Amino acid sequence: MGATGKLFLIPNLLGNVAKDEVIPYRVENRINDLKHFIVENDKTARRHLRAIGFSSPFDDVELFSIGKHSDIAEYPSFLRPALNGFDMGLLSEAGLPGIADPGAEIVKIAHVKGIKVVPLSGPSSILMALISSGMNGQQFTFHGYLPKEKKTRIKKLHQLEKFARSFGSQVFMETPFRNDQLLKDILNSCSGSTRLCIACDITLATEFIKTKTIAEWKQDIPTLNKRPAVFVMGT
């Protein structure tokens, strides 16, 4: 069997911003050599690829979808081009693939199959929020999305607040249209001395990143509705 291709983890923009501001030039060079991509959504992936510099025609491009309606049992077959010697790209809908993203399963399969995984540099809202928070960057945990049900979510917030005192920064996020309700629950449930960073619209012109105590946030509550945000809780 010949040499396998590589799986390149492709960074994406976090919103409407010029690619040159956040995507390294090396990425554009690399993706234009690829003909096989694993993506979340075929239609939006084409738009995202164009936005980060992909200039080749899509007529010769093969896209494999790992969106919410895909069958995970098919994922191993998506890497067949790499097993046949062709380099491939894995693209998230925003930021880096594999973090709060179904692409993690593809990377796992690639390792099992002996396919070399190559991460390309780019923006991650989660890591950018953490490093901008002024909180513990030595110890931290990313929890993804918190429970939707209010009672369960508040219980989780109390747990995160407790963890923040002993286990470092607690990082989490929410669907943009639920951000305001999540923030309300945080302010109503957590101790006034607990510190909270709200990092919103990262890399965009409307970027908003501030760390305050819960007591201080109660005096100046921002509107986050429909804006992508990451929350970092600490002490």
KAHUUR-V541905 format. One record per residue. N is the residue number from 0. SS is DSSP state (hx for helix, st for strand, lp for the rest). Layout:
# KAHUUR-V541905
[[N SS] [N SS]]
This chain:
# KAHUUR-V541905
[[0 lp] [1 lp] [2 lp] [3 lp] [4 lp] [5 st] [6 st] [7 st] [8 st] [9 st] [10 lp] [11 lp] [12 lp] [13 lp] [14 lp] [15 lp] [16 lp] [17 lp] [18 hx] [19 hx] [20 hx] [21 hx] [22 lp] [23 lp] [24 hx] [25 hx] [26 hx] [27 hx] [28 hx] [29 hx] [30 hx] [31 lp] [32 lp] [33 lp] [34 lp] [35 st] [36 st] [37 st] [38 st] [39 lp] [40 lp] [41 hx] [42 hx] [43 hx] [44 hx] [45 hx] [46 hx] [47 hx] [48 hx] [49 hx] [50 hx] [51 lp] [52 lp] [53 lp] [54 lp] [55 lp] [56 lp] [57 hx] [58 hx] [59 hx] [60 lp] [61 st] [62 st] [63 st] [64 st] [65 lp] [66 lp] [67 lp] [68 lp] [69 lp] [70 lp] [71 hx] [72 hx] [73 hx] [74 hx] [75 hx] [76 hx] [77 hx] [78 lp] [79 hx] [80 hx] [81 hx] [82 hx] [83 lp] [84 lp] [85 lp] [86 lp] [87 st] [88 st] [89 st] [90 st] [91 lp] [92 lp] [93 lp] [94 lp] [95 lp] [96 lp] [97 lp] [98 lp] [99 lp] [100 lp] [101 lp] [102 hx] [103 hx] [104 hx] [105 hx] [106 hx] [107 hx] [108 hx] [109 hx] [110 hx] [111 hx] [112 lp] [113 lp] [114 lp] [115 st] [116 st] [117 st] [118 st] [119 lp] [120 lp] [121 lp] [122 lp] [123 lp] [124 hx] [125 hx] [126 hx] [127 hx] [128 hx] [129 hx] [130 hx] [131 hx] [132 hx] [133 lp] [134 lp] [135 lp] [136 lp] [137 lp] [138 lp] [139 st] [140 st] [141 st] [142 st] [143 st] [144 st] [145 lp] [146 lp] [147 lp] [148 lp] [149 hx] [150 hx] [151 hx] [152 hx] [153 hx] [154 hx] [155 hx] [156 hx] [157 hx] [158 hx] [159 hx] [160 hx] [161 hx] [162 hx] [163 hx] [164 hx] [165 hx] [166 hx] [167 lp] [168 st] [169 st] [170 st] [171 st] [172 st] [173 lp] [174 lp] [175 hx] [176 hx] [177 hx] [178 hx] [179 hx] [180 hx] [181 hx] [182 hx] [183 hx] [184 hx] [185 hx] [186 hx] [187 hx] [188 hx] [189 lp] [190 lp] [191 lp] [192 lp] [193 lp] [194 st] [195 st] [196 st] [197 st] [198 st] [199 st] [200 lp] [201 lp] [202 lp] [203 lp] [204 lp] [205 lp] [206 lp] [207 st] [208 st] [209 st] [210 st] [211 st] [212 st] [213 hx] [214 hx] [215 hx] [216 hx] [217 hx] [218 lp] [219 lp] [220 lp] [221 lp] [222 lp] [223 lp] [224 lp] [225 lp] [226 lp] [227 lp] [228 st] [229 st] [230 st] [231 st] [232 st] [233 st] [234 lp]]
